Amino acid sequence: MTVAVIFVSRRAAGHDVEYAAMADRMDELARQQPGFVEMVSVRDPKTRVGLTVSYFVDEESARAWKQHPEHLVAQSRGAAEFYEEYRVTVAEVTRSYGFP
């Protein structure tokens, strides 16, 4: 079973340098986590709405990432400084396919 953690957010204005540094660090750190599969992220510069989907091999791996000490700090700063709003959805992937 693969688990998708879907993070939808609207960035607050300002803190661009700090946010970029933290986002880069979280990307780097997530990719090092046991059970990590893939991460895809996009943001519309006009609306500041972003979507990040992180895939893990199972629920346990996704939960471990949520509880990682540096990620907990990033979550706290995100709520306090970086985002106007966000939501997280965790879903079991039942099918996946692509091209090529």
N, C-alpha and C positions, 0 to 999 in steps of 0.2 A: 504494500500500500504506500502510495506517495501522498504527502500532505502539502498543501499549498497555503502559505500565510500571505494573505492579500491585504496590503496596507494602502489605503486611499487617504490622501491628505491635501490640505490647502496651506501653503506656506504663508507665514506672516511676513510683512515687509521688514527689511533690515536683517542684520546679523548674517549677511550673505557669506562672508569669509569664514566665520565660525561654523556656520551650517555646512558649508562645502567640506571643511576639514573633518567635521564629525561624520558626515555622510560617507566620505571616502574611507574613514577608519572603520565604520560599521560594515561597509561592503567588504573590506579586507578581512575583518574579523569573522564575519558570517561565513565566508568562503573557507575558513579554517576549521569550522565546527564539524565534529563527527556527525555524519548523517546528512550534511549539506549536499544538495544536488545542483541547484542552479538558482540564479537571481536575475530578474529582468525589471528594469526601472525606467520610467519616462515621466516627464513633467512638462506641462504646457506653460511656457513663460508668460503668456498673456493672463491666464486665469490663476496661475500659480498652483493649479491642481496637479497632483502627482499620483502615480500608481506604481507600487513596487510589489512584485510577487516573488516570494522566496519559496523554493521547493526543498522539502526534506524527505528522507526515506521513511520516516514514521512520526507519529505524534510525540513520542518521547524526545526525539531529536529537536523537533520544533519547540517543545516546552523548555528544553535545556538552553536553546538559543535565547528564548525570551528571558530566562533567568541569569544569563551571563552577566557578571558584575559590570563590565563596561557598557553593555547594552542597557542595563538598568539605569545607568547614569544618563545615557543618550535619551532613553524614554522620558526621564524626568525633565531633562532640558528641553526636549521636544514639546512637551505639554506646557512648560513655563515660558519658552522663548521663541521656538521656531515655527509652531503651527497655530493657525487660527482654528482649525478643526481637523480631526482625523477619525478613522474607524479601521478596525482590524477584523478580518474574517478568516477563520481557519476552516479549510475544507479538505475532504478526502478526494483525491483525484481518482475517478473511476475509469477514465479513458483519456488518452492523449495521442495525437498523431500530427504529422506535419509534412512539409515538402521542402526541399528534396529529401 
